[in-house]
Amino acid sequence: MIRVFCDFDGTIAKEDVGSRLFQTFAGDRAHDIVQEYLNDRITARECLVRECQAVEELTEDRLSEFVDSCELDPHFAPFVGFCRQHGVPVTVVSDGLDYYVSRLLSANGLSDVTFFANHLELVMREGRLKMEPSFPYTDSECIRCANCKRNHLLTLSADEDLIVYVGDGISDRCPVRYADVVFAKKALIRYCQQQNITYHEYRHFGDVQARIAELVRRKRVKQRREAVMARREVFMQG
């Protein structure tokens, strides 16, 4: 079986919703925190916690209005429909927040798409609305993802499955090592080139759908040897 896993920010969503959210509500403070993460001074989990703490003035109406202003790749919904028609499961794995992932999927008629993301609670503290994240899918060995994408790929796939991954950024560096077919754009392309990971460049999900259609027609497609070995290594260590 072919199984597709997709990043959300900058991949399904036209832009990085999480990054823009914190730029909007935390400004320069968010920028400085992200730089610490990019310089490997803090983990992805620490980065998200501190970004949420940096948001001082917030209302649920303002947050909802912001999320509703964001757009998805218009080719994603037809892509999901195509995959369902051909028995190809699609799972969204995001290192962002479930608050906006869920809201945007629902707004685009995709509320039944399976997704995994970091959890967000909006709570009143000392008369102010605060963002409090939690991490139901973290992994102690993974510092690049607060929501360990690799684990979702491995636990939701069988040995004989062909794993397809679609992404664009830093949090996608880990899972592409374990995927048989990789679709990359932006920074993920450079990473794949540096690591000698075979990839397909894409602009939108229309490009991804065209190649998935080829895989469906061919029926038998070889798994990527390096990905199979990486997956086996994880299970042997466990």
C-alpha positions, 0 to 999 in steps of 0.5 A: 500500500502507498501511504502519504504523509504531509507537513502542514506549514508551508506545504499544505498551507501556502505559508508557515502559519505558525511563524506568521502567527508568532510574528504577528502576536509576539514580534521581535521576541519571536524572531529572537527565540527562533534564532536560538532554535536555528542555532541549536541553542534550544530544542523545537519544544523549548522554542514553541513554549517560549514563543507562546510565552512571548505572546502578551496581548491576545483575544480568541477573536483576534486569533481566530481572525488571524487563522481564518486569513490563512490559505491552503494550497488549492490543489490539496483538497483535490489531492486528498480526493484523488488519494481516497479514490485510489485507496491511498491514506493521507496523514498530516504531521505538523510541528505546529499547533492543532488549533490552526491545523484543525481550523484550516482543514475544517474550513476547507472541507477536510475535517476528516483528514487524520492529523497529528500536531502539538496541542494548544490550550487557551487559558485565562491567567491573571486576567489575560488569555495565554497560549499553553502548548503541550506535546502528546507526540514528543520523543526524547531523542528527537530535538528537531521535532516537538511532534516526532514525525518519524514516529508517525511514519513508522507506527502507521506503516507496515513493512511492505508499505511504500511511504511517501513524504511531502515537506519543505522545512527543518522539521521535515529533515528527520522523516525524509530519512525514513521515506521511500518517495520524498517530495521537497521544496525550499530548504528541504531541497538543500537538505536532501541534496546534502544528504544524498536523499533522492527527491522530487521537486514540487510547487504544489499538490497538483505536482505531487498528485501527478507523480502519485498517479504514476505510482498507482499505475505502476502498482509495484514500486521498489522501496528506497533501500536506505529508507528501509535500512533506516526503518529497520535500525529504529525497530532493532534499537527498540 
